[in-house]
Amino acid sequence: KGEGPWGDYAFMEAKLKALYTPSEEARFLAQGTARVGEALGLKRVPVIKRQAISAYDPRVVEATGITMMTTAQGADHTAGNAPRLETRAMGVGEILEASYTAQVNAAANDSLGLCVFGGSVTNKQVAFITESVNAALGTALTPAFWRELGEGVLRLEHRFNHLAGFSHEDDCLPAFFYEEPVPPKGYTARFRPEDLAPLYERLHQGS
């Protein structure tokens, strides 16, 4: 159990303001979700690779949940967000592919300095982006470079993490996501690292 009741706005406001004042409390809170949760003895701490999960609940937004599990950035939904999919009506392969494609596109956008929020436009205009890059840099890239760029970045990121000591065991969601149904539909998390083998195989190619 935490220090404040759920939904207590005044409590949260006070804690956020405390971060602006040099104090032991500020130093404690600034350590981040994982360390604060451990220090308070909490079991329901929503982190992956010790980074806090955003408001995208992986029990419901499953493709984004897979992204947050597998991304080298740790719990980062912006690494490949696919929040609108009705994944309970999709096959596992389709969900994995949706997450992978979203991650490739996000990595390509990031690498070119393009805003991820414009992905609904840029991801569908790869030929135009290729022409623009060629015109600016005098290159002779083909549209295939977009996917090659995104995939290359993902593989480098995962290679870096593995060399730094991370393994697929670090990709698991906290236990309560698997054990506690979330209203109103009562979903629990379905995917564990061992279920993501096809995605891992693609991420490790060439590493």
C-alpha positions in Angstrom: 0.0 0.0 0.0 1.3 3.4 -0.9 1.4 6.6 1.1 -1.6 8.3 -0.5 -5.1 7.1 -1.4 -5.9 6.5 -5.1 -7.1 9.6 -6.9 -5.9 12.1 -4.2 -5.1 15.1 -6.4 -3.8 17.2 -3.5 -1.4 14.5 -2.4 0.0 14.1 -5.9 0.3 17.9 -6.3 2.2 18.2 -3.1 4.6 15.4 -4.0 5.3 16.9 -7.4 5.9 20.3 -5.9 8.3 18.7 -3.4 10.6 17.8 -6.2 11.4 21.5 -6.7 12.7 22.0 -3.2 16.1 20.5 -2.2 15.2 18.0 0.5 15.5 14.3 1.5 12.0 13.8 0.2 12.9 15.3 -3.2 16.0 13.1 -3.5 13.9 10.0 -2.6 11.1 10.7 -5.1 13.5 11.6 -7.8 15.0 8.1 -7.8 12.1 7.0 -9.9 9.2 4.6 -9.8 11.2 1.4 -9.4 13.4 2.5 -6.5 10.6 4.3 -4.7 8.4 1.2 -5.0 11.1 -1.0 -3.6 11.9 1.3 -0.8 8.2 1.4 0.3 7.9 -2.4 0.0 5.3 -2.2 -2.8 4.6 -5.3 -5.0 2.4 -3.6 -7.6 5.0 -1.3 -9.2 4.2 -0.8 -13.0 7.7 -0.9 -14.5 9.6 -2.7 -17.2 13.4 -2.6 -17.1 12.8 -0.3 -14.1 11.1 2.3 -16.2 7.6 3.3 -15.4 4.8 2.2 -17.7 2.6 5.0 -19.1 -1.2 5.0 -19.1 -1.3 2.3 -21.8 -2.3 -0.8 -19.8 -0.7 -3.8 -21.4 -3.6 -6.0 -20.4 -5.8 -4.1 -22.9 -3.5 -2.4 -25.4 -1.6 -5.6 -26.1 0.5 -4.6 -29.2 1.8 -1.6 -27.4 2.4 -3.8 -24.3 4.6 -6.0 -26.4 6.4 -3.0 -27.6 7.0 -1.8 -24.0 8.2 -5.3 -23.1 10.7 -5.7 -26.0 12.0 -2.2 -26.7 15.5 -1.6 -25.5 14.3 1.7 -24.1 12.2 0.1 -21.4 8.5 0.5 -21.0 8.4 3.2 -23.7 5.1 3.3 -25.6 6.5 5.8 -28.1 8.9 3.1 -29.3 6.0 1.6 -31.2 2.5 2.5 -30.2 -0.5 0.6 -31.7 -3.3 1.5 -29.2 -6.4 1.1 -31.4 -6.1 -2.6 -32.4 -8.8 -5.0 -31.2 -6.1 -7.6 -30.4 -8.4 -10.1 -28.7 -9.8 -10.8 -32.2 -6.3 -11.2 -33.7 -3.9 -14.0 -33.9 -0.6 -13.9 -31.9 1.4 -13.6 -35.1 -0.7 -10.6 -36.2 -0.2 -8.8 -32.9 3.6 -9.4 -32.9 3.8 -8.1 -36.5 1.8 -5.0 -35.5 4.2 -4.3 -32.7 7.2 -4.9 -34.8 6.0 -2.7 -37.7 5.2 0.1 -35.2 8.7 -0.2 -33.7 10.4 -0.1 -37.1 8.4 3.0 -38.1 9.1 4.7 -34.8 12.8 4.0 -35.1 13.0 5.3 -38.6 11.0 8.5 -37.7 13.3 9.1 -34.7 16.5 8.6 -36.7 15.4 11.2 -39.3 14.2 13.7 -36.7 10.6 13.3 -37.7 7.9 13.7 -35.1 6.4 10.3 -34.1 2.9 12.0 -33.9 3.1 12.6 -37.6 3.5 8.9 -38.3 0.0 8.6 -39.7 1.3 10.7 -42.5 5.0 9.9 -42.8 4.6 6.2 -42.5 2.4 6.2 -45.6 4.6 8.6 -47.6 7.9 6.7 -47.5 8.5 7.4 -51.2 8.2 11.1 -50.7 10.5 11.0 -47.7 13.0 9.1 -49.7 12.9 11.7 -52.5 13.3 14.5 -49.9 16.3 12.9 -48.3 17.9 12.2 -51.7 17.3 15.9 -52.8 18.8 17.2 -49.6 21.8 14.9 -49.4 22.5 13.9 -53.0 21.9 10.3 -52.1 20.3 7.6 -54.3 18.2 5.8 -51.7 15.2 3.7 -52.5 12.1 3.5 -50.4 13.4 0.3 -48.9 15.9 2.3 -46.9 13.1 3.3 -44.5 12.5 -0.2 -43.2 16.2 -1.0 -43.3 16.9 2.1 -41.2 14.3 1.2 -38.6 15.3 -2.4 -38.4 19.0 -1.5 -38.2 18.4 0.8 -35.3 16.3 -1.7 -33.4 19.0 -4.4 -33.7 21.7 -2.0 -32.6 19.6 -1.0 -29.5 19.0 -4.6 -28.6 22.6 -5.6 -29.1 23.7 -2.7 -26.9 21.3 -3.8 -24.1 22.4 -7.4 -24.3 26.1 -6.4 -24.0 25.0 -4.2 -21.0 23.7 -7.3 -19.3 20.0 -7.3 -20.1 18.3 -10.5 -21.1 14.8 -11.5 -22.3 13.9 -12.2 -18.7 14.0 -8.4 -18.1 11.2 -8.0 -20.7 8.5 -9.6 -18.5 5.6 -7.5 -17.2 5.2 -7.1 -13.4 3.3 -10.1 -11.9 0.1 -8.2 -11.1 -0.7 -7.6 -14.7 -0.9 -11.4 -15.2 -2.8 -12.0 -11.9 -5.3 -9.1 -11.6 -8.1 -8.6 -14.2 -8.7 -5.0 -15.2 -12.3 -3.6 -15.5 -14.6 -3.5 -17.3 -13.8 -6.5 -19.4 -11.6 -8.4 -16.9 -8.6 -8.8 -19.1 -5.2 -10.0 -17.7 -1.9 -9.9 -19.6 -1.4 -12.8 -21.9 2.2 -12.4 -23.2 5.5 -13.4 -21.6 9.0 -13.3 -23.1 8.8 -16.9 -24.2 5.7 -16.0 -26.4 7.7 -13.3 -28.2 10.3 -15.7 -29.8 9.4 -14.8 -33.5 9.9 -11.1 -32.7 13.1 -11.7 -30.9 14.5 -13.7 -33.9 13.9 -10.7 -36.1 15.5 -8.3 -33.7 18.6 -10.4 -33.3 19.3 -10.9 -37.0 22.7 -9.5 -37.8 23.6 -8.9 -34.2 
